[in-house]
Amino acid sequence: MKPPVFNRYGVWAIYRFEMARFARTFLQSLVTPVITTSLYFVVFGSAIGSRMSRVGGVPYGAFIVPGLMMLPLLTESISNSSFGIYFPKFTGTIYELLSAPISFFEMIIGYVGAAATKSILIGLIILATASLFVPVEIRHPGWMIAFLLLTATAFSLFGFVIGIWARGFEQLQFIPMLVVTPLTFLGGAFYSIDMLPPTWRKIALANPVVYLISGFRWSFYETSDVAVPVSLAITVGFLLTMVLVVRWMVKTGYRLKN
């Protein structure tokens, strides 16, 4: 019995279709993070940075750069992936996709790969914009890329789960806006959790986003709120969890076939 052949043409078709949708709004996707990043530096860099010059031995303006990258990385990964799979469900074209000679695994690669690519591009745009305001140093570029890829892929899978689960556009926006964004702001994106009182620091350590941002910041400045192996383990663990959830959804046809 011949092993199944990987349908790279089907994967490429989905990936190209999703990236074409991104290209149609490329100017908006380019301008928005540039303006937002500039405003963060005007507000946080000028108002707060003037009073808090260094955090963990790093100038405050440079300290917030990894957090600025992580905030849209998480939200964009979720929104792009969730909308990508939800829209075919909404229009009914999902049945054409399900009947096409492409496996669920290949379909996931196309959607998640495109969503991760978009969010990484936006993260790199923010990094380039931030470097115009403050000197940015990346001491471990390999680890920076690894954390970037792992986080973007994990949250794109999370978005894929939300897109399958959602029954309406309200549910599609609920988790990113009311759960992920607050957790990111409370996850040490713009401060070190070591600055918090002991009780609040223990509470903050229950936030999984703390570990993502901490490991990502370490790749820049070798400073982190938690041990780097722990950050890496949490990131990989979340990625594997999302893989298992997606596999269960696909295997059972949860909200896909009915």
C-alpha positions as CSV (number, residue, x, y, z in Angstrom):
1,M,0.0,0.0,0.0
2,K,1.5,3.3,-1.1
3,P,1.9,6.0,1.6
4,P,-0.3,9.1,1.2
5,V,1.4,11.8,-0.8
6,F,1.6,15.3,0.7
7,N,-0.6,17.6,-1.3
8,R,1.8,20.6,-1.5
9,Y,-0.3,22.2,-4.2
10,G,-3.4,22.2,-2.0
11,V,-1.4,23.7,0.9
12,W,0.1,26.3,-1.3
13,A,-3.3,27.2,-2.7
14,I,-4.7,27.9,0.8
15,Y,-1.6,29.7,1.9
16,R,-1.5,31.9,-1.2
17,F,-5.3,32.7,-0.9
18,E,-4.9,33.8,2.7
19,M,-1.8,35.8,1.9
20,A,-3.6,37.5,-1.0
21,R,-6.2,38.6,1.5
22,F,-3.5,40.1,3.6
23,A,-1.9,41.8,0.5
24,R,-5.2,43.6,-0.2
25,T,-5.0,45.4,3.1
26,F,-1.2,45.6,3.2
27,L,-1.0,49.3,3.5
28,Q,-3.4,49.3,6.4
29,S,-1.5,46.4,8.0
30,L,1.8,48.3,7.5
31,V,0.6,51.8,8.7
32,T,-1.3,50.6,11.8
33,P,1.6,49.0,13.7
34,V,3.9,51.9,12.7
35,I,1.6,54.5,14.1
36,T,0.7,52.4,17.2
37,T,4.4,51.7,18.0
38,S,5.2,55.4,17.6
39,L,2.4,56.3,20.0
40,Y,3.6,53.8,22.6
41,F,7.0,55.4,22.5
42,V,5.6,58.9,22.8
43,V,3.4,57.9,25.7
44,F,5.5,55.3,27.5
45,G,8.9,56.4,26.4
46,S,8.5,60.1,27.2
47,A,6.0,60.1,30.1
48,I,7.2,56.9,31.9
49,G,10.7,56.5,30.6
50,S,11.7,59.9,31.8
51,R,10.9,58.8,35.4
52,M,12.1,55.2,35.1
53,S,15.3,55.3,33.1
54,R,16.3,51.6,33.4
55,V,14.6,48.3,34.1
56,G,16.8,45.3,34.8
57,G,19.8,47.2,33.6
58,V,18.1,48.0,30.2
59,P,16.9,51.5,29.2
60,Y,13.1,51.6,29.6
61,G,12.5,52.5,25.9
62,A,14.4,49.4,24.8
63,F,13.0,47.2,27.5
64,I,9.4,47.5,26.2
65,V,10.3,46.6,22.6
66,P,9.8,42.8,23.1
67,G,6.5,43.5,24.7
68,L,5.4,45.8,21.9
69,M,6.2,43.0,19.5
70,M,4.5,40.3,21.5
71,L,1.2,42.2,21.9
72,P,0.2,42.3,18.2
73,L,1.9,39.0,17.6
74,L,-0.6,37.2,19.8
75,T,-3.7,39.1,18.8
76,E,-2.9,39.1,15.0
77,S,-2.0,35.3,15.1
78,I,-5.4,34.6,16.7
79,S,-7.5,37.0,14.6
80,N,-6.0,36.0,11.2
81,S,-6.2,32.3,11.8
82,S,-9.7,32.3,13.4
83,F,-11.2,34.5,10.6
84,G,-9.4,32.4,7.9
85,I,-11.3,29.2,9.0
86,Y,-14.5,30.9,10.2
87,F,-15.3,32.7,7.0
88,P,-15.6,29.5,4.9
89,K,-17.9,28.2,7.6
90,F,-20.0,31.4,7.5
91,T,-20.3,31.4,3.7
92,G,-20.7,27.6,3.4
93,T,-17.6,27.1,1.2
94,I,-16.1,24.9,4.0
95,Y,-17.9,21.9,2.4
96,E,-16.1,22.4,-0.8
97,L,-12.9,22.5,1.1
98,L,-13.8,19.4,3.1
99,S,-14.6,17.5,-0.1
100,A,-11.4,18.6,-1.9
101,P,-8.5,16.1,-2.2
102,I,-6.7,17.6,0.7
103,S,-6.3,16.3,4.2
104,F,-7.2,18.2,7.4
105,F,-3.5,18.2,8.3
106,E,-2.6,19.9,5.0
107,M,-5.5,22.4,5.4
108,I,-4.2,23.3,8.9
109,I,-0.7,23.9,7.6
110,G,-2.1,26.3,4.9
111,Y,-4.2,28.4,7.3
112,V,-1.9,28.4,10.3
113,G,1.2,28.9,8.2
114,A,-0.4,32.0,6.5
115,A,-1.6,33.4,9.9
116,A,1.8,32.9,11.5
117,T,3.5,34.5,8.5
118,K,1.3,37.6,8.7
119,S,1.8,38.1,12.5
120,I,5.6,37.6,12.2
121,L,5.8,40.2,9.4
122,I,3.9,42.7,11.6
123,G,6.2,41.9,14.5
124,L,9.3,42.6,12.3
125,I,7.7,45.9,11.2
126,I,7.3,46.9,14.8
127,L,10.9,45.9,15.5
128,A,12.1,48.1,12.6
129,T,9.9,51.0,13.8
130,A,11.1,50.7,17.4
131,S,14.8,50.8,16.2
132,L,14.1,54.3,14.9
133,F,13.3,55.4,18.5
134,V,15.7,53.4,20.7
135,P,18.8,51.3,20.2
136,V,17.7,47.7,20.1
137,E,20.1,44.9,20.8
138,I,19.4,41.2,20.0
139,R,22.0,39.2,21.9
140,H,20.5,35.8,20.9
141,P,19.0,36.2,17.4
142,G,18.5,32.4,17.0
143,W,16.5,32.2,20.2
144,M,14.6,35.3,19.2
145,I,13.5,33.7,15.9
146,A,12.7,30.5,17.7
147,F,10.4,32.2,20.3
148,L,8.9,34.2,17.5
149,L,8.1,31.2,15.4
150,L,6.9,29.1,18.3
151,T,4.6,31.8,19.7
152,A,3.2,32.8,16.3
153,T,2.5,29.1,15.4
154,A,1.0,28.3,18.8
155,F,-1.4,31.2,18.8
156,S,-2.3,30.7,15.2
157,L,-3.4,27.2,16.2
158,F,-5.3,28.7,19.1
159,G,-7.0,31.1,16.6
160,F,-7.8,28.1,14.4
161,V,-9.5,26.5,17.4
162,I,-11.5,29.7,18.1
163,G,-12.5,29.9,14.4
164,I,-13.9,26.4,14.5
165,W,-15.6,26.8,17.9
166,A,-17.2,30.2,17.2
167,R,-20.8,30.4,16.0
168,G,-20.8,34.1,15.3
169,F,-18.6,37.1,14.8
170,E,-19.2,38.1,18.4
171,Q,-17.6,34.8,19.7
172,L,-14.8,35.2,17.2
173,Q,-13.8,38.5,18.8
174,F,-14.6,37.6,22.4
175,I,-11.4,35.7,23.5
176,P,-8.9,37.9,21.7
177,M,-10.3,41.2,23.0
178,L,-11.5,40.2,26.5
179,V,-9.0,37.5,27.4
180,V,-5.7,37.6,25.4
181,T,-5.2,41.4,25.3
182,P,-5.7,41.9,29.0
183,L,-3.4,39.0,29.8
184,T,-0.7,40.5,27.6
185,F,-0.9,43.9,29.3
186,L,-0.8,42.2,32.7
187,G,2.0,39.8,31.5
188,G,4.9,42.2,31.9
189,A,4.9,43.6,28.4
190,F,5.7,47.1,29.7
191,Y,7.2,46.4,33.1
192,S,9.1,43.7,35.0
193,I,6.9,41.6,37.4
194,D,9.8,41.9,39.9
195,M,8.5,45.5,40.4
196,L,5.2,44.1,41.8
197,P,4.5,43.5,45.4
198,P,5.1,39.8,46.4
199,T,1.4,38.9,46.4
200,W,0.8,40.3,43.0
201,R,3.9,38.8,41.7
202,K,2.7,35.3,42.7
203,I,-0.6,36.1,40.9
204,A,1.2,37.3,37.8
205,L,3.1,34.0,37.6
206,A,-0.2,32.3,37.0
207,N,-0.5,34.2,33.7
208,P,1.0,32.1,30.9
209,V,1.8,35.2,28.8
210,V,4.4,36.2,31.4
211,Y,6.5,33.2,30.4
212,L,6.2,34.0,26.7
213,I,7.2,37.6,27.0
214,S,10.0,36.8,29.6
215,G,11.7,34.3,27.3
216,F,11.3,36.6,24.3
217,R,12.8,39.5,26.2
218,W,15.7,37.3,27.3
219,S,16.7,36.7,23.7
220,F,17.1,40.5,23.4
221,Y,18.8,41.6,26.6
222,E,19.6,38.4,28.7
223,T,17.2,39.6,31.3
224,S,14.0,37.8,32.3
225,D,11.4,37.5,35.0
226,V,11.4,33.7,35.0
227,A,14.0,31.0,34.0
228,V,14.4,30.7,30.3
229,P,14.0,26.9,30.2
230,V,10.6,27.4,32.0
231,S,9.6,30.0,29.4
232,L,10.5,27.6,26.6
233,A,8.7,24.7,28.2
234,I,5.5,26.7,28.7
235,T,5.6,27.9,25.0
236,V,6.2,24.4,23.6
237,G,3.7,22.9,26.0
238,F,1.0,25.4,24.8
239,L,1.9,24.6,21.2
240,L,1.5,20.9,21.7
241,T,-1.7,21.4,23.6
242,M,-3.2,23.3,20.7
243,V,-2.0,20.6,18.3
244,L,-3.9,18.0,20.3
245,V,-7.0,20.2,20.5
246,V,-7.0,20.8,16.7
247,R,-6.4,17.1,16.1
248,W,-9.4,16.2,18.2
249,M,-11.6,18.8,16.4
250,V,-10.6,17.6,13.0
251,K,-10.9,13.9,13.9
252,T,-14.4,14.4,15.4
253,G,-15.6,17.0,12.8
254,Y,-16.5,19.3,15.7
255,R,-18.6,22.2,14.3
256,L,-17.1,21.4,10.8
257,K,-19.4,18.8,9.3
258,N,-22.7,19.8,10.7
